Amino acid sequence: MKNTILLLTDFSQHARNAIYYALSAFHPEDYQYILLHCYPRIHTTADVNISLSEKMRQESYASLEAEANIIRNHTGLSIQFEKMAYLGFLNEAVNYVAKEKHPDLVVMGTKGETGLPAILLGSHASSLIKATNIPLLIVPEDAQFRGLHEIILAADIKTLAKPEHLEPLSELADLFDSTLTVVNVIKDETHDTVDDFEEVAVLKKQFPEHKLNFKHIHDHNVEHGIAQFVHDHPCDLLVVVERSRSFILDLFHKSVSKNLALHAETPLLILHD
């Protein structure tokens, strides 16, 4: 069975670019795609509400078909999308699709030079991060897929003891023959190596050693240390293991990341602990 990728769209250009990115990375011959659009509930009288909701549903499906044709024309690929329109909030829609279709990855776009912080602070993405355990790929509007040669995993290494949480990353690194750099911030200055952490052995079992690097940084603030490293070492993909929404927000907060807007072209993959 092919892996399934859920593509979120509001028919904007940045949502469309995220879809182009996903199609370039994960070829339709090997993956199946669901194109999902959410439309809002309208609060009015019961009879009017039913009529209006049905009209919005029909318009949503018509727009999804038009969007699919735009994507096919742009890519030159004869892609068959499963199209879904959902009445309600984004997190509800993704949870519904997760139960019915079991997607392996969710892809969404973001807009602007400060796109990643904006989207993470925004209600849609933040509710999605909290509501689902599916890996979430956030693609800035200017990102273009050029391979995943360099991947940075930003995490407290002591939280990586469960290898199943990293399986999506392991599959990606294997698929693209990526070099993975694990950035670990050590707050205790008495430590000068990560080799004594048992989690290192777990990672070495999952990733080829010649493609696995560890960078340990001494910093009293974990988020600041990670943000500074990513700023100084551009990569093709930044991966964050979500321990809590606050950790991710702190990582991208202006007071920590300064202008790190993370190289406005760097996609972000959020895994769940």
C-alpha positions in Angstrom: 0.0 0.0 0.0 1.2 3.5 -0.9 2.0 6.0 1.9 -0.6 8.7 2.2 0.1 12.4 2.3 -2.5 14.9 3.5 -2.2 18.3 1.7 -4.0 21.3 3.4 -5.2 24.0 1.1 -7.0 27.3 1.4 -6.4 27.9 -2.4 -3.7 30.4 -1.6 -0.4 30.6 -3.4 1.6 29.7 -0.4 -0.6 26.6 0.2 -0.1 25.7 -3.5 3.7 26.1 -3.2 3.7 23.7 -0.2 1.9 21.2 -2.5 4.4 21.6 -5.3 7.2 21.0 -2.7 5.6 17.8 -1.5 5.0 16.5 -5.0 8.6 17.2 -5.9 9.8 15.4 -2.8 7.4 12.5 -2.8 6.5 11.4 -6.3 2.9 10.5 -7.0 4.0 7.1 -8.4 4.9 6.1 -4.9 2.5 8.1 -2.8 -1.2 8.9 -2.7 -2.5 12.3 -1.9 -5.5 13.8 -0.1 -6.4 17.4 -0.9 -8.3 18.9 2.1 -10.1 22.2 2.4 -12.0 23.4 5.5 -15.0 25.8 5.3 -16.5 27.5 8.3 -19.7 26.9 10.2 -22.3 29.6 9.7 -24.5 30.3 12.7 -28.0 31.2 11.6 -31.5 29.7 11.6 -31.7 25.9 11.1 -33.3 25.9 7.6 -31.0 28.6 6.3 -28.0 27.0 7.9 -28.6 23.6 6.1 -29.1 25.3 2.8 -26.1 27.6 3.2 -23.8 24.8 4.4 -24.7 22.6 1.4 -24.0 25.5 -1.0 -20.6 26.0 0.7 -19.8 22.3 0.5 -20.6 22.2 -3.2 -18.4 25.4 -3.7 -15.6 23.8 -1.7 -15.6 20.7 -3.8 -15.7 22.7 -7.0 -12.7 24.8 -5.8 -10.9 21.6 -4.9 -11.4 20.3 -8.4 -10.2 23.6 -9.9 -7.1 23.5 -7.6 -6.3 20.0 -8.6 -6.4 21.1 -12.3 -4.1 24.0 -11.5 -1.6 21.7 -9.8 -1.7 19.1 -12.7 -1.1 21.9 -15.3 1.7 23.4 -13.3 3.5 20.1 -12.6 2.7 18.2 -15.8 1.7 15.2 -13.7 -1.5 13.3 -14.1 -2.1 13.1 -10.3 -5.2 11.6 -8.9 -6.1 13.5 -5.7 -8.7 12.3 -3.2 -10.6 15.5 -2.5 -12.2 16.2 0.9 -14.2 19.3 2.1 -14.8 19.5 5.8 -17.3 21.8 7.6 -15.5 23.0 10.8 -12.1 23.8 12.2 -8.8 22.6 10.8 -7.7 20.5 13.8 -11.1 18.7 13.7 -10.7 18.1 10.0 -7.2 16.6 10.3 -8.3 14.4 13.2 -11.3 13.2 11.1 -9.0 12.4 8.1 -6.5 10.7 10.5 -9.1 8.3 11.7 -10.6 7.6 8.3 -7.5 7.6 6.0 -4.5 7.2 8.3 -2.2 9.7 6.5 1.6 9.4 7.2 2.3 13.1 6.8 0.4 16.4 6.9 1.7 19.3 4.7 0.8 22.9 5.1 2.2 26.2 3.7 3.1 29.4 5.4 3.5 33.0 4.1 6.0 35.8 4.5 9.6 36.3 5.7 8.6 35.6 9.3 6.4 32.7 8.1 7.5 30.1 10.5 7.0 32.1 13.7 3.8 33.5 12.4 2.3 30.2 11.5 3.4 28.6 14.8 1.9 31.4 16.7 -1.3 31.3 14.6 -4.3 29.6 15.7 -4.5 27.0 12.9 -1.0 25.5 13.2 -0.9 25.8 17.0 -4.2 23.9 17.4 -3.0 21.4 14.8 0.3 20.8 16.7 -1.7 20.1 19.9 -4.4 18.0 18.3 -2.6 15.4 16.1 0.3 13.0 16.4 0.9 12.9 12.6 4.2 14.4 11.5 3.6 17.9 10.2 5.6 19.5 7.4 5.4 23.3 7.3 6.7 24.8 4.0 7.5 28.5 3.6 6.1 30.1 0.5 9.6 30.6 -1.1 10.8 27.1 -0.4 11.8 25.0 -3.4 12.7 21.3 -3.1 16.3 20.7 -4.0 16.8 17.5 -2.1 17.2 16.9 1.7 21.0 16.7 1.8 21.4 18.3 5.2 18.8 17.8 8.0 19.1 19.3 11.5 17.3 17.6 14.4 16.9 20.2 17.2 16.0 18.5 20.4 17.0 17.8 24.0 18.8 14.5 23.4 17.5 13.1 26.7 14.0 13.2 25.2 14.9 10.9 22.3 14.9 7.6 24.1 11.9 6.2 22.2 13.1 5.3 18.7 9.6 4.9 17.3 9.1 8.7 17.5 12.0 9.1 15.0 10.9 6.6 12.5 9.5 9.2 10.1 12.9 11.0 10.2 14.8 7.7 9.7 12.7 7.0 6.7 13.3 10.4 5.2 17.0 10.3 5.8 17.2 6.9 4.2 15.1 8.0 1.2 17.2 11.0 0.4 20.6 9.8 1.7 20.6 12.7 4.1 23.2 13.7 6.6 21.6 14.2 10.0 23.1 16.6 12.5 21.6 16.3 16.0 21.9 19.6 17.9 21.9 19.1 21.7 22.2 22.0 24.1 23.8 21.1 27.4 22.9 23.5 30.2 25.2 21.8 32.8 28.8 23.0 32.0 30.3 20.0 33.8 29.4 17.9 30.7 31.6 18.3 27.6 30.4 15.3 25.6 27.1 13.6 24.7 28.7 10.2 24.3 27.7 9.2 27.8 24.0 9.7 27.0 22.3 6.3 26.3 20.1 8.1 23.8 23.1 8.4 21.5 23.3 4.7 21.2 19.6 4.7 20.2 20.2 7.2 17.4 23.3 5.3 16.1 21.1 2.2 15.6 18.6 4.1 13.5 21.0 6.2 11.4 24.3 5.3 9.5 27.2 6.6 11.6 28.9 8.1 8.6 25.7 10.2 8.0 25.2 11.1 11.7 26.8 14.0 13.5 26.3 15.3 17.0 26.8 19.0 17.9 26.7 19.8 21.6 26.4 23.4 22.6 26.7 24.9 26.1 24.0 27.4 26.6 21.9 28.2 29.7 18.9 28.5 27.3 18.1 25.5 25.2 16.0 27.3 22.7 18.6 30.1 22.2 21.4 27.5 21.7 19.4 25.6 19.0 18.2 28.8 17.3 21.8 30.2 17.1 23.2 26.9 15.6 20.4 26.7 13.0 21.0 30.4 12.0 24.8 29.7 11.6 24.4 26.4 9.7 21.7 26.5 7.0 20.0 23.2 6.2 17.5 21.7 3.8 15.1 20.7 6.7 14.8 21.5 10.3 13.2 18.8 12.5 11.8 19.5 15.9 10.5 16.8 18.3 7.5 18.4 20.0 7.6 18.0 23.7 5.2 20.8 24.2 3.8 23.7 22.1 5.7 26.1 24.3 9.0 24.6 23.4 8.4 25.2 19.7 7.1 28.7 20.2 10.0 29.6 22.4 12.4 28.3 19.8 11.0 30.7 17.2 10.1 33.6 19.4 11.8 36.8 18.3 13.4 37.3 21.8 15.2 34.0 21.3 15.7 33.7 17.6 16.3 37.4 16.8 15.9 37.4 13.0 16.3 33.7 12.7 13.0 33.5 10.9 14.8 30.5 10.0 16.1 31.3 6.6 12.6 32.0 5.3 13.1 29.1 2.8 13.8 26.3 5.3 10.9 23.8 5.8 10.1 22.6 9.3 9.1 19.1 10.2 7.4 18.6 13.6 7.5 15.1 15.1 5.7 14.2 18.3 7.2 12.8 21.5 
